[in-house]
């Protein structure tokens, strides 16, 4: 009898252990699926993600604020991000001379000062080096933008602004293409269009595109109405207010940065 009882106890322990292991496996699988689903949801097109930090509230004593980005596109394990707000006011080029995206000082600023100040080393490693197309197909009404470039941080072209945000010459009611300047950008002279409100209810600013303007001393931008324009001087007077910078980056989603 004792042998039978011992055997039964051993079998009961083994059965309970098996049931517990099975339940743990099911829970772990469910948790992993939920985490994967949550990660996917965070990077769906149109969603907002936080990545990097930059001064935005114009109070430098409390440090830079997290940068919010709109997910414009995904391609496998990478996503295209556009800053939600106009982060700063930077001239397209420091001098009013003939210039392309390849040679403008704004490109240099984005890939040097901005990149190093806004992102940690780990975050920088998640930003992909992108082959940037500056061909005539990307420009405002087919204007050639010079040589193609390789950038970690860049701006949308006119064609990309049209593709992702519906920007055209006549899209004056295009609310999704309007941008809210940060308090920091406003303090630095950002221009705004009174009465043309952004999704956040603020007066909309102008923001740079990388595409050339109607001639080599001008560049394209998105006007406060949400329409595209090709007549902004690459280096213009503060009397007319400054254009905003909305950086764009492709990021590696496998880097687990979100």
C-alpha positions in Angstrom: 0.0 0.0 0.0 2.8 2.4 0.9 4.4 1.8 -2.5 1.1 2.6 -4.3 0.6 5.8 -2.3 4.1 7.0 -3.0 3.6 6.3 -6.7 0.3 8.2 -6.8 1.9 11.2 -5.1 4.8 11.2 -7.6 2.3 11.1 -10.5 0.3 13.9 -9.0 3.3 16.1 -8.6 4.4 15.4 -12.2 0.9 16.2 -13.5 0.7 19.5 -11.5 4.2 20.4 -12.7 3.3 19.7 -16.3 0.1 21.8 -16.0 2.0 24.7 -14.4 4.7 24.6 -17.2 2.0 24.6 -19.8 0.2 27.5 -18.3 3.5 29.5 -18.0 4.3 28.8 -21.6 0.8 30.0 -22.7 1.2 33.1 -20.5 4.6 33.9 -21.8 3.5 33.5 -25.4 0.5 35.7 -24.8 2.7 38.3 -23.1 5.1 38.3 -26.1 2.2 38.6 -28.6 0.8 41.5 -26.6 4.1 43.3 -26.5 4.6 42.8 -30.2 1.1 44.1 -30.9 1.7 47.1 -28.6 5.1 47.8 -30.4 3.4 47.5 -33.8 0.6 49.9 -32.7 3.1 52.5 -31.7 4.6 52.6 -35.1 1.6 52.5 -37.3 1.3 55.2 -40.0 -0.2 58.3 -38.4 0.7 57.4 -34.8 2.9 59.7 -32.6 6.1 58.5 -31.1 8.7 60.2 -28.8 12.4 60.0 -29.8 15.2 62.3 -28.8 15.0 65.6 -27.0 15.2 69.3 -28.0 14.5 72.6 -26.4 10.8 73.4 -27.0 9.1 75.3 -24.1 11.8 78.1 -24.2 12.7 77.4 -20.6 16.3 76.1 -20.7 16.4 75.7 -17.0 14.2 72.5 -17.1 16.2 71.0 -20.0 15.1 69.9 -23.4 11.8 68.2 -24.0 11.0 64.9 -25.7 10.6 65.3 -29.5 7.3 64.0 -30.8 7.2 62.5 -34.3 4.5 61.5 -36.8 5.0 58.1 -38.4 4.6 58.9 -42.1 5.6 55.5 -43.6 6.9 52.1 -42.7 8.9 49.6 -44.8 9.6 46.3 -43.2 11.6 47.0 -40.0 12.0 50.7 -40.6 9.8 53.8 -40.2 9.9 57.3 -41.6 9.3 60.0 -38.9 8.5 63.7 -39.4 8.7 66.0 -36.4 5.2 66.9 -35.2 6.1 70.5 -34.4 8.3 73.1 -36.0 11.3 72.7 -33.7 13.5 75.7 -34.7 14.0 78.5 -37.2 17.1 78.0 -39.3 17.9 79.6 -42.6 18.1 77.3 -45.6 21.5 78.7 -46.2 23.4 81.3 -44.3 24.2 83.4 -47.4 21.9 84.4 -50.3 23.7 82.6 -53.0 22.9 79.8 -55.5 22.5 76.6 -53.5 21.1 73.1 -53.5 20.1 70.7 -50.7 23.6 69.1 -51.1 25.4 72.4 -50.4 23.0 74.3 -48.1 24.0 75.0 -44.5 20.7 73.7 -43.2 21.6 70.2 -44.3 24.9 70.5 -42.5 23.2 71.8 -39.3 20.7 68.9 -39.3 23.4 66.2 -39.7 25.8 67.7 -37.3 24.6 70.1 -34.5 21.0 68.8 -34.4 21.9 65.2 -34.7 24.5 65.3 -31.9 22.4 67.5 -29.6 19.0 65.9 -30.0 19.9 62.2 -29.8 22.0 60.0 -27.5 24.6 57.7 -29.1 22.2 54.8 -28.8 19.5 56.8 -30.5 21.8 58.0 -33.2 22.7 54.4 -34.0 19.0 53.7 -34.6 18.8 56.4 -37.3 19.5 55.0 -40.7 21.7 56.6 -43.3 19.3 57.4 -46.1 19.9 57.7 -49.8 18.1 61.0 -50.4 16.6 61.6 -53.9 17.0 65.1 -55.1 16.1 64.5 -58.7 13.7 66.6 -60.8 10.8 64.2 -59.9 11.1 65.2 -56.3 11.1 69.0 -56.9 8.5 71.6 -57.2 7.0 71.2 -60.7 10.0 69.1 -61.8 12.8 71.4 -60.8 16.1 69.6 -60.4 17.5 69.6 -56.9 21.1 68.8 -57.7 23.0 65.7 -56.7 21.5 63.0 -54.5 22.8 62.9 -51.0 23.2 60.5 -48.0 21.8 61.9 -44.8 20.8 60.7 -41.4 18.5 63.7 -41.0 16.9 65.5 -43.9 13.7 67.4 -44.9 10.8 66.3 -47.0 10.9 67.0 -50.7 7.9 68.7 -52.5 6.9 65.3 -53.9 7.1 63.6 -50.5 5.1 66.4 -48.9 2.5 65.8 -51.6 2.6 62.1 -51.1 2.3 62.1 -47.3 0.5 65.3 -46.5 -1.4 66.2 -49.7 0.6 69.4 -50.3 -0.1 71.1 -53.6 0.1 74.7 -54.8 -3.7 75.1 -54.2 -4.1 73.1 -51.0 -4.9 76.1 -48.8 -7.3 74.2 -46.6 -4.8 71.5 -45.9 -4.8 71.4 -42.1 -2.8 68.2 -41.8 0.2 70.0 -43.5 0.1 73.0 -41.2 2.6 73.0 -38.3 2.6 74.4 -34.8 5.8 76.3 -33.9 7.3 75.4 -30.5 7.6 78.2 -27.9 11.3 78.1 -28.5 10.9 78.6 -32.2 8.5 81.5 -31.7 11.0 83.2 -29.4 13.5 82.8 -32.2 11.4 84.6 -34.7 9.2 82.0 -36.3 6.6 83.4 -38.8 2.9 82.4 -38.3 -0.2 82.9 -40.5 -2.9 84.5 -38.4 -6.2 82.7 -38.5 -4.9 79.5 -40.2 -5.0 77.0 -37.4 -3.1 73.8 -36.9 -4.5 70.6 -35.6 -3.4 71.8 -32.1 -5.3 75.1 -32.6 -2.3 77.3 -33.0 -1.5 79.8 -35.8 0.4 77.8 -38.4 4.0 78.5 -39.3 5.9 78.1 -42.6 8.3 75.1 -42.9 11.1 74.3 -45.2 11.2 71.6 -47.8 14.5 70.4 -49.3 13.4 71.0 -52.9 14.7 74.0 -54.9 12.5 77.1 -55.5 11.8 78.9 -58.7 15.5 79.7 -59.1 18.7 78.7 -57.4 18.6 81.4 -54.7 15.2 80.2 -53.4 13.8 77.0 -51.9 10.4 75.4 -51.5 8.4 75.4 -48.4 4.9 74.7 -47.0 3.0 77.9 -46.4 0.9 78.6 -43.3 -2.3 77.6 -45.2 -0.9 74.1 -45.9 -0.1 74.8 -49.6 3.3 74.4 -51.2 5.3 77.4 -52.4 8.6 77.8 -54.3 9.6 81.4 -53.6 11.3 81.6 -50.2 14.7 83.2 -50.3 17.3 80.7 -48.9 18.6 83.5 -46.6 15.8 86.0 -45.8 15.2 89.0 -43.6 13.9 88.6 -40.1 11.4 91.4 -41.0 9.4 88.7 -42.7 9.8 86.0 -40.0 11.6 82.8 -40.2 10.7 79.4 -41.7 10.5 76.3 -39.4 12.5 73.1 -39.5 10.7 69.8 -39.4 13.4 67.1 -39.4 12.8 63.8 -41.1 14.5 60.5 -40.2 14.3 56.8 -41.1 14.7 54.7 -38.0 15.4 51.0 -37.4 12.5 49.5 -35.6 14.5 46.5 -34.5 16.7 48.9 -32.4 13.9 48.8 -29.7 14.0 52.5 -29.1 10.3 53.2 -28.6 
